[in-house]
Amino acid sequence: MFYLPYKQRSVISRQRGAALIVALLVFAIASALMVGLQRDFTLQLQRGSNSFLQEQAWVYLEGAENLAAMGLRLDAAQDTASDSPRDDLTELWAQEATPYPLDEQGWLLGSLEDLEGRFNLNGLVAGETAASDGESSALGTSNPSASNPSASNLGAPKLSVQQKQFIRLLQTLEDVEISVSEARVLTDAVIDFIDRNDVPRPDGAEAEAYRNLTPAYRPSNRPLASVSELRAVKGFTPEIYRALVPWVSVWPSEPSELNIHTAPITLLRTLNTDDQLEPLPLFDAQRLSDLRSAGEFSDLDTFLADPVFSGGVTDELRTILGETSDWFLLRAQVEIAGREQRLYSVLERDGQRVVSRYRSLGEL
């Protein structure tokens, strides 16, 4: 039998060990490369799938917007042929939405809401008068607690009808309790945030008040572009903001009339006589809503002739009420392959022309 010398056997053994280590390193590198390639491929596939589903969902949402515009144009054509055109909750665009099944095992849902059935925040600076008469003389003395809630309001600017309405609205909010005097403070703060001057109202806050905050910022001094801007107004807590959001709008940027045929009960409570800063009792607003559903209010005159308003003057109130609407909010929602996407689209109707003025995938 042939035996290699000890030194040669040692060299061969070391060579075999080195070759094994090299082979293991090559295998480890190849495995790492394969894992990396598989990971990159999976990520690319997921990105492509997500992008495709997102594009597909957006196409469906655009389809919902086009369908809503078609419904509004059809309603406009019917109003043109009517002797007394109006927009109410019995019309096609206002019907309760039902999910529409899709071929991709998903569904599409869309509903329209009349934005002129909400309170327009930008109307707070409309018709505002200069500081002159005290509030007690401006509102009369039928309800001293409402007309003169605090001595600090003496000599304040006369409240416009929109400002009175907003003060009432703040007192109707659920989950937060706001008194008349607190509502006036919040109203002054919103007015100062919107108006173009830098002169604070008695309970308001202009640029100097915001400069002292941390972090400091300035009021917009222009019409609000989004309801979410209320978060920046002094005094508006998250609780007040969340309670108020469903009932207010910033469209159109110019003041608009509140549609008495579509306004929800909360907004009906803001329609009190000219000398009152307190909202209508919930019972009276519910009664107005029930009579409206029963077709008892044929027009604005019959609405204001209701006994609810018989205790005072409604001349100012009449100027902010209407029966037709041109601004609507589309809420569209689609689900495909377990993924959900939403669209909020503000639609303006001008005769047979319907244009989307604002789109958002989040909040307004």
Secondary structure, 3 states (H helix, E strand, C coil): CCCCCHHHHHHHHHHHHHHHHHHHHHHHHHHHHHHHHHHHHHHHHHHHHHHHHHHHHHHHHHHHHHHHHHHHHHHHHHHHCCCCCCCCCCCHHHCCCCCEECCCCCEEEEEEEEHHHCEEHHHHHCCCCCCCCCHHHHHCCCCHHHHCCCHHHCCCCCCCHHHHHHHHHHHHCCCCCCCHHHHHHHHHHHHHHHCCCCCCCCCCCCHHHHHCCCCCCCCCCCCCCCHHHHHHCCCCCHHHHHHHHHHEECCCCCCCCEECCCCCHHHHCCCCCCCCCCCCCHHHHHHHHHHHHCCCCCCHHHHHCCHHHCCCCCHHHHCCEECCCCEEEEEEEEEECCEEEEEEEEEEEECCEEEEEEEECCCC
